[in-house]
Amino acid sequence: KSNRQGLLLEGEALPTSGMRNIKSEPVRFGTVQLPPSGRPIILGVEHQTTGGYPRILEVIGAERSVLAQLGPGTKITFKPVTLDFAVQKSQDVRQELKQNLKAVSLKTGNYIPK
């Protein structure tokens, strides 16, 4: 199940016994929360501003746009990454976006080098 607020993942429920809700704190696009049902929720682009469920991971910024493109039934796999990897991936995505913007701008005549 998904909408612009988030993606409710299906599959085997994760154990939540012994986990307590936390104080409601700011959350962001890509936060993965674990509610009492044990079915993780990946917060989407129009997520709530705060949340009190335990946070089990964060989707790195460079991969968040992929979430909006997932179709129903898509298998999602998470893997741990280092901060250096996340930063490099973000820089790669920014560079690709700059190149795409330049290509589009050159076609329209609106390119202003920076």
TORPA-4810 file (N, C-alpha, C, O; in nm, 3 decimals):
<nodes>
NODE_1_0.086_-0.118_0.000_0.000_0.000_0.000_0.089_0.122_0.000_0.189_0.127_0.072_K
NODE_2_0.054_0.220_-0.080_0.137_0.340_-0.083_0.055_0.461_-0.127_-0.047_0.449_-0.195_S
NODE_3_0.103_0.574_-0.086_0.053_0.703_-0.133_0.166_0.802_-0.112_0.278_0.762_-0.079_N
NODE_4_0.140_0.930_-0.129_0.247_1.029_-0.117_0.297_1.044_0.028_0.403_1.102_0.051_R
NODE_5_0.222_0.991_0.124_0.265_0.997_0.264_0.361_0.885_0.299_0.443_0.901_0.390_Q
NODE_6_0.353_0.773_0.230_0.444_0.665_0.262_0.409_0.535_0.196_0.310_0.522_0.124_G
NODE_7_0.496_0.437_0.222_0.478_0.302_0.169_0.470_0.206_0.287_0.563_0.199_0.368_L
NODE_8_0.361_0.132_0.296_0.346_0.030_0.399_0.395_-0.100_0.339_0.338_-0.150_0.243_L
NODE_9_0.501_-0.154_0.395_0.562_-0.274_0.339_0.487_-0.399_0.383_0.438_-0.408_0.495_L
NODE_10_0.480_-0.494_0.292_0.417_-0.622_0.321_0.524_-0.728_0.337_0.640_-0.707_0.300_E
NODE_11_0.486_-0.839_0.392_0.580_-0.947_0.414_0.573_-0.990_0.559_0.482_-0.952_0.633_G
NODE_12_0.670_-1.070_0.597_0.673_-1.118_0.735_0.693_-1.000_0.830_0.785_-0.920_0.813_E
NODE_13_0.607_-0.990_0.929_0.617_-0.881_1.026_0.746_-0.892_1.105_0.789_-1.002_1.140_A
NODE_14_0.807_-0.779_1.132_0.927_-0.776_1.215_0.888_-0.779_1.362_0.783_-0.726_1.399_L
NODE_15_0.970_-0.840_1.445_0.935_-0.846_1.588_0.939_-0.707_1.652_1.032_-0.629_1.630_P
NODE_16_0.838_-0.679_1.729_0.831_-0.550_1.797_0.822_-0.563_1.948_0.816_-0.463_2.019_T
NODE_17_0.821_-0.686_1.999_0.811_-0.704_2.144_0.932_-0.640_2.211_1.045_-0.657_2.168_S
NODE_18_0.905_-0.567_2.315_1.012_-0.498_2.387_1.044_-0.361_2.330_1.115_-0.283_2.394_G
NODE_19_0.993_-0.330_2.211_1.016_-0.195_2.155_0.907_-0.103_2.206_0.789_-0.139_2.207_M
NODE_20_0.947_0.013_2.246_0.848_0.111_2.291_0.843_0.225_2.192_0.942_0.256_2.125_R
NODE_21_0.726_0.286_2.185_0.717_0.407_2.105_0.807_0.511_2.170_0.831_0.507_2.290_N
NODE_22_0.854_0.603_2.091_0.942_0.708_2.141_0.866_0.840_2.144_0.756_0.850_2.090_I
NODE_23_0.925_0.939_2.206_0.862_1.071_2.203_0.846_1.112_2.058_0.931_1.082_1.974_K
NODE_24_0.737_1.180_2.031_0.715_1.228_1.896_0.823_1.329_1.860_0.840_1.431_1.928_S
NODE_25_0.896_1.300_1.754_1.006_1.385_1.710_0.996_1.407_1.560_0.927_1.332_1.491_E
NODE_26_1.065_1.508_1.507_1.060_1.532_1.363_1.108_1.409_1.285_1.203_1.341_1.325_P
NODE_27_1.041_1.384_1.173_1.079_1.276_1.082_1.097_1.337_0.943_1.059_1.451_0.919_V
NODE_28_1.155_1.258_0.853_1.180_1.310_0.719_1.151_1.205_0.614_1.137_1.086_0.643_R
NODE_29_1.143_1.251_0.493_1.125_1.165_0.376_1.235_1.059_0.379_1.354_1.093_0.385_F
NODE_30_1.198_0.933_0.375_1.296_0.825_0.377_1.314_0.758_0.512_1.380_0.654_0.520_G
NODE_31_1.257_0.814_0.618_1.262_0.748_0.748_1.178_0.621_0.741_1.069_0.622_0.685_T
NODE_32_1.229_0.513_0.798_1.152_0.388_0.805_1.113_0.368_0.950_1.198_0.351_1.037_V
NODE_33_0.982_0.369_0.975_0.930_0.351_1.110_0.874_0.210_1.125_0.831_0.148_1.027_Q
NODE_34_0.876_0.161_1.248_0.823_0.028_1.276_0.709_0.040_1.377_0.732_0.049_1.498_L
NODE_35_0.585_0.039_1.327_0.470_0.046_1.418_0.447_-0.089_1.487_0.511_-0.188_1.451_P
NODE_36_0.357_-0.095_1.585_0.333_-0.219_1.658_0.294_-0.338_1.569_0.313_-0.453_1.610_P
NODE_37_0.240_-0.313_1.452_0.202_-0.423_1.362_0.323_-0.500_1.311_0.309_-0.613_1.264_S
NODE_38_0.442_-0.440_1.320_0.563_-0.505_1.270_0.583_-0.488_1.121_0.679_-0.543_1.065_G
NODE_39_0.496_-0.414_1.055_0.506_-0.388_0.911_0.566_-0.250_0.891_0.499_-0.150_0.917_R
NODE_40_0.691_-0.242_0.845_0.759_-0.112_0.831_0.686_-0.016_0.737_0.620_-0.057_0.642_P
NODE_41_0.700_0.111_0.768_0.645_0.219_0.685_0.762_0.307_0.643_0.836_0.358_0.728_I
NODE_42_0.778_0.325_0.513_0.879_0.419_0.462_0.806_0.550_0.437_0.713_0.556_0.357_I
NODE_43_0.848_0.656_0.505_0.780_0.783_0.491_0.808_0.844_0.354_0.921_0.847_0.307_L
NODE_44_0.701_0.893_0.292_0.709_0.950_0.158_0.725_1.101_0.159_0.746_1.162_0.264_G
NODE_45_0.715_1.158_0.041_0.742_1.300_0.022_0.644_1.391_0.099_0.680_1.502_0.136_V
NODE_46_0.522_1.346_0.122_0.424_1.426_0.196_0.395_1.364_0.333_0.280_1.361_0.378_E
NODE_47_0.499_1.315_0.397_0.485_1.249_0.527_0.442_1.347_0.635_0.446_1.469_0.618_H
NODE_48_0.399_1.290_0.747_0.367_1.373_0.862_0.495_1.442_0.912_0.605_1.400_0.875_Q
NODE_49_0.481_1.543_0.991_0.600_1.618_1.036_0.668_1.555_1.157_0.788_1.575_1.178_T
NODE_50_0.592_1.479_1.236_0.653_1.413_1.352_0.605_1.269_1.360_0.502_1.233_1.302_T
NODE_51_0.681_1.187_1.432_0.641_1.048_1.448_0.693_0.994_1.579_0.795_1.039_1.631_G
NODE_52_0.620_0.895_1.632_0.660_0.838_1.760_0.689_0.689_1.755_0.719_0.628_1.857_G
NODE_53_0.680_0.630_1.636_0.718_0.489_1.624_0.869_0.477_1.619_0.937_0.570_1.575_Y
NODE_54_0.923_0.364_1.663_1.068_0.344_1.652_1.114_0.357_1.507_1.047_0.310_1.415_P
NODE_55_1.228_0.421_1.489_1.286_0.436_1.356_1.394_0.330_1.340_1.486_0.322_1.421_R
NODE_56_1.381_0.249_1.236_1.475_0.139_1.222_1.583_0.166_1.117_1.687_0.100_1.117_I
NODE_57_1.560_0.261_1.029_1.663_0.299_0.932_1.619_0.421_0.855_1.506_0.468_0.867_L
NODE_58_1.712_0.472_0.774_1.685_0.586_0.685_1.729_0.548_0.545_1.836_0.492_0.525_E
NODE_59_1.645_0.580_0.447_1.684_0.563_0.308_1.773_0.683_0.273_1.736_0.797_0.300_V
NODE_60_1.890_0.657_0.212_1.981_0.767_0.181_1.916_0.861_0.080_1.836_0.819_-0.003_I
NODE_61_1.952_0.988_0.088_1.893_1.091_0.004_1.896_1.060_-0.144_1.799_1.086_-0.215_G
NODE_62_2.006_1.005_-0.192_2.021_0.978_-0.334_1.925_0.869_-0.384_1.902_0.857_-0.504_A
NODE_63_1.870_0.791_-0.294_1.780_0.684_-0.334_1.632_0.717_-0.309_1.545_0.639_-0.348_E
NODE_64_1.604_0.828_-0.248_1.465_0.858_-0.212_1.375_0.878_-0.334_1.257_0.843_-0.330_R
NODE_65_1.429_0.934_-0.441_1.346_0.955_-0.560_1.300_0.822_-0.619_1.196_0.816_-0.685_S
NODE_66_1.376_0.717_-0.596_1.339_0.584_-0.646_1.209_0.537_-0.579_1.129_0.468_-0.641_V
NODE_67_1.188_0.575_-0.454_1.069_0.530_-0.381_0.941_0.568_-0.454_0.846_0.489_-0.459_L
NODE_68_0.937_0.688_-0.510_0.817_0.736_-0.579_0.790_0.661_-0.708_0.679_0.666_-0.761_A
NODE_69_0.890_0.592_-0.759_0.876_0.521_-0.887_0.844_0.373_-0.870_0.825_0.303_-0.970_Q
NODE_70_0.837_0.325_-0.747_0.812_0.183_-0.725_0.665_0.149_-0.750_0.575_0.220_-0.707_L
NODE_71_0.644_0.040_-0.820_0.509_-0.007_-0.845_0.465_-0.104_-0.737_0.549_-0.156_-0.663_G
NODE_72_0.336_-0.130_-0.728_0.286_-0.227_-0.630_0.353_-0.363_-0.650_0.371_-0.408_-0.764_P
NODE_73_0.389_-0.427_-0.541_0.450_-0.559_-0.548_0.600_-0.559_-0.572_0.661_-0.665_-0.578_G
NODE_74_0.660_-0.441_-0.586_0.805_-0.434_-0.606_0.877_-0.482_-0.481_0.843_-0.441_-0.370_T
NODE_75_0.975_-0.568_-0.500_1.054_-0.615_-0.387_1.157_-0.508_-0.351_1.225_-0.455_-0.439_K
NODE_76_1.167_-0.477_-0.224_1.261_-0.376_-0.175_1.363_-0.446_-0.087_1.328_-0.524_0.002_I
NODE_77_1.489_-0.418_-0.112_1.596_-0.473_-0.030_1.675_-0.357_0.029_1.712_-0.264_-0.042_T
NODE_78_1.702_-0.365_0.157_1.782_-0.263_0.223_1.921_-0.319_0.249_1.936_-0.437_0.278_F
NODE_79_2.021_-0.234_0.239_2.155_-0.276_0.278_2.224_-0.160_0.348_2.204_-0.044_0.311_K
NODE_80_2.304_-0.190_0.448_2.374_-0.083_0.520_2.482_-0.022_0.431_2.549_-0.092_0.355_P
NODE_81_2.498_0.109_0.444_2.604_0.179_0.371_2.676_0.273_0.467_2.624_0.307_0.573_V
NODE_82_2.795_0.314_0.427_2.870_0.409_0.508_2.827_0.551_0.477_2.764_0.577_0.374_T
NODE_83_2.861_0.641_0.565_2.832_0.782_0.539_2.907_0.828_0.414_2.851_0.904_0.334_L
NODE_84_3.030_0.785_0.397_3.107_0.823_0.278_3.036_0.778_0.149_3.032_0.852_0.052_D
NODE_85_2.982_0.656_0.150_2.909_0.605_0.033_2.787_0.693_0.006_2.763_0.730_-0.109_F
NODE_86_2.711_0.725_0.110_2.590_0.806_0.094_2.623_0.944_0.039_2.552_0.995_-0.048_A
NODE_87_2.730_1.004_0.088_2.772_1.137_0.039_2.814_1.129_-0.107_2.775_1.213_-0.188_V
NODE_88_2.894_1.028_-0.142_2.940_1.013_-0.280_2.822_0.989_-0.375_2.816_1.047_-0.483_Q
NODE_89_2.728_0.905_-0.333_2.610_0.877_-0.415_2.529_1.006_-0.437_2.478_1.029_-0.546_K
NODE_90_2.517_1.087_-0.334_2.447_1.214_-0.344_2.517_1.308_-0.442_2.452_1.374_-0.523_S
NODE_91_2.649_1.314_-0.435_2.725_1.398_-0.527_2.710_1.348_-0.671_2.699_1.429_-0.763_Q
NODE_92_2.708_1.218_-0.691_2.689_1.160_-0.824_2.553_1.199_-0.881_2.543_1.235_-0.998_D
NODE_93_2.450_1.192_-0.798_2.315_1.227_-0.842_2.308_1.376_-0.878_2.250_1.413_-0.980_V
NODE_94_2.369_1.461_-0.795_2.371_1.605_-0.825_2.441_1.634_-0.957_2.394_1.716_-1.036_R
NODE_95_2.553_1.565_-0.982_2.627_1.585_-1.106_2.543_1.542_-1.226_2.541_1.610_-1.329_Q
NODE_96_2.475_1.430_-1.213_2.389_1.383_-1.321_2.275_1.482_-1.349_2.243_1.509_-1.464_E
NODE_97_2.216_1.535_-1.242_2.109_1.634_-1.259_2.161_1.760_-1.327_2.093_1.817_-1.412_L
NODE_98_2.281_1.804_-1.290_2.341_1.922_-1.353_2.361_1.898_-1.503_2.333_1.985_-1.585_K
NODE_99_2.411_1.779_-1.538_2.433_1.748_-1.679_2.301_1.743_-1.755_2.293_1.791_-1.868_Q
NODE_100_2.198_1.686_-1.694_2.067_1.682_-1.759_2.010_1.821_-1.777_1.953_1.852_-1.881_N
NODE_101_2.025_1.906_-1.676_1.977_2.043_-1.684_2.050_2.118_-1.794_1.988_2.193_-1.871_L
NODE_102_2.179_2.099_-1.802_2.258_2.165_-1.906_2.211_2.121_-2.044_2.195_2.204_-2.134_K
NODE_103_2.189_1.991_-2.062_2.144_1.940_-2.192_2.008_1.998_-2.230_1.989_2.038_-2.345_A
NODE_104_1.916_2.002_-2.137_1.784_2.058_-2.166_1.795_2.207_-2.192_1.732_2.258_-2.285_V
NODE_105_1.874_2.277_-2.112_1.888_2.422_-2.127_1.952_2.459_-2.259_1.912_2.557_-2.321_S
NODE_106_2.049_2.382_-2.304_2.113_2.409_-2.431_2.013_2.396_-2.546_2.020_2.472_-2.643_L
NODE_107_1.923_2.302_-2.535_1.821_2.283_-2.639_1.723_2.398_-2.644_1.672_2.433_-2.750_K
NODE_108_1.695_2.458_-2.527_1.597_2.566_-2.522_1.664_2.704_-2.529_1.596_2.806_-2.543_T
NODE_109_1.798_2.707_-2.521_1.868_2.835_-2.526_1.870_2.911_-2.395_1.903_3.029_-2.393_G
NODE_110_1.834_2.844_-2.286_1.825_2.912_-2.156_1.937_2.876_-2.061_1.926_2.900_-1.941_N
NODE_111_2.046_2.819_-2.112_2.153_2.775_-2.022_2.237_2.893_-1.975_2.286_2.973_-2.055_Y
NODE_112_2.252_2.901_-1.845_2.338_3.003_-1.784_2.443_2.928_-1.705_2.411_2.869_-1.601_I
NODE_113_2.569_2.927_-1.751_2.674_2.851_-1.678_2.694_2.904_-1.538_2.687_3.025_-1.515_P
NODE_114_2.720_2.814_-1.444_2.747_2.852_-1.306_2.870_2.781_-1.259_2.911_2.799_-1.144_K
</nodes>
